[in-house]
């Protein structure tokens, strides 16, 4: 898979979106291509996000406002998952005694 796509390449690769719709979603900040002197460049994340946007629009017939809310919530969830992974790695690096205390404290919270 490519690292960066031109507008033509991303339209061809996804195939379910028009140039006009892509422009609307970029203008709405749902996609954030990197601007180059010869046009925008879309990352692999933009590619995956564009596929998701197309799926959401086709499956749920979401309007732009609702689409923006759904994507914002997914972005937040992704951020929380990254923070949780970092926390889990930090806890795993602690001595066994500390990990046991943390596990006990988590069980008390249930």
C-alpha positions as CSV (number, residue, x, y, z in Angstrom):
1,X,0.0,0.0,0.0
2,X,1.2,3.5,-0.8
3,X,2.4,6.0,1.8
4,X,0.8,9.0,0.1
5,X,-1.9,9.3,-2.5
6,X,-2.6,12.1,-4.9
7,X,-6.2,13.2,-5.3
8,X,-6.5,11.2,-8.5
9,X,-5.0,8.1,-6.8
10,X,-7.3,8.2,-3.8
11,X,-10.4,8.7,-6.0
12,X,-9.3,5.8,-8.1
13,X,-8.4,3.6,-5.2
14,X,-11.6,4.1,-3.2
15,X,-13.8,4.3,-6.2
16,X,-17.0,5.1,-4.3
17,X,-16.6,8.9,-3.9
18,X,-16.7,11.7,-6.4
19,X,-14.2,14.5,-6.6
20,X,-16.9,16.9,-5.4
21,X,-17.8,14.8,-2.3
22,X,-14.1,14.4,-1.5
23,X,-13.8,18.2,-1.6
24,X,-16.8,18.6,0.7
25,X,-15.4,16.2,3.3
26,X,-11.9,17.8,3.2
27,X,-13.6,21.3,3.6
28,X,-15.6,19.9,6.5
29,X,-12.3,18.7,8.1
30,X,-13.3,15.1,8.0
31,X,-10.1,14.3,6.0
32,X,-6.9,16.2,6.5
33,X,-4.6,15.8,3.5
34,X,-1.1,17.2,3.6
35,X,-0.8,20.1,1.1
36,X,2.0,20.0,-1.4
37,X,2.9,22.5,-4.1
38,X,1.2,20.3,-6.7
39,X,-1.9,19.4,-4.7
40,X,-3.1,17.5,-1.7
41,X,-1.6,14.2,-0.6
42,X,-3.6,11.7,1.3
43,X,-2.1,9.3,3.9
44,X,-2.9,5.6,4.5
45,X,-5.0,6.8,7.4
46,X,-6.9,9.2,5.2
47,X,-7.5,6.3,2.8
48,X,-8.9,4.1,5.6
49,X,-10.9,7.0,7.0
50,X,-12.4,7.7,3.5
51,X,-13.4,4.0,3.2
52,X,-15.0,4.3,6.6
53,X,-16.8,7.5,5.6
54,X,-18.1,5.8,2.5
55,X,-19.3,2.8,4.5
56,X,-21.1,5.0,7.1
57,X,-22.8,7.1,4.4
58,X,-23.9,4.0,2.4
59,X,-25.0,1.9,5.4
60,X,-26.5,4.5,7.6
61,X,-27.2,7.4,5.2
62,X,-25.6,9.8,7.5
63,X,-25.7,13.6,6.9
64,X,-22.5,15.6,7.2
65,X,-23.3,16.8,10.7
66,X,-24.0,13.3,12.0
67,X,-21.0,12.0,10.2
68,X,-18.8,14.6,11.9
69,X,-20.1,13.5,15.3
70,X,-19.6,9.8,14.7
71,X,-16.0,10.4,13.4
72,X,-15.3,12.7,16.4
73,X,-16.4,9.9,18.8
74,X,-14.3,7.3,16.9
75,X,-11.3,9.6,17.1
76,X,-11.8,10.0,20.9
77,X,-12.2,6.3,21.3
78,X,-9.0,5.7,19.3
79,X,-7.2,8.2,21.6
80,X,-8.4,6.6,24.8
81,X,-7.3,3.2,23.5
82,X,-3.8,4.5,22.9
83,X,-3.7,6.0,26.4
84,X,-4.9,2.7,27.8
85,X,-2.2,0.8,26.0
86,X,0.5,3.2,27.3
87,X,-0.9,2.8,30.8
88,X,-0.9,-1.0,30.5
89,X,2.7,-1.0,29.3
90,X,3.7,1.2,32.2
91,X,2.0,-1.1,34.7
92,X,3.5,-4.1,33.1
93,X,7.0,-2.6,33.6
94,X,6.4,-2.3,37.4
95,X,7.5,-4.9,40.0
96,X,5.1,-7.7,40.7
97,X,4.2,-6.3,44.1
98,X,3.0,-3.0,42.5
99,X,1.1,-4.9,39.8
100,X,-0.7,-6.9,42.4
101,X,-1.6,-3.8,44.4
102,X,-3.0,-2.2,41.2
103,X,-5.0,-5.4,40.4
104,X,-6.4,-5.5,43.9
105,X,-7.4,-1.8,43.7
106,X,-9.1,-2.4,40.4
107,X,-11.1,-5.3,41.8
108,X,-12.3,-3.2,44.7
109,X,-13.6,-0.6,42.2
110,X,-15.9,-3.2,40.6
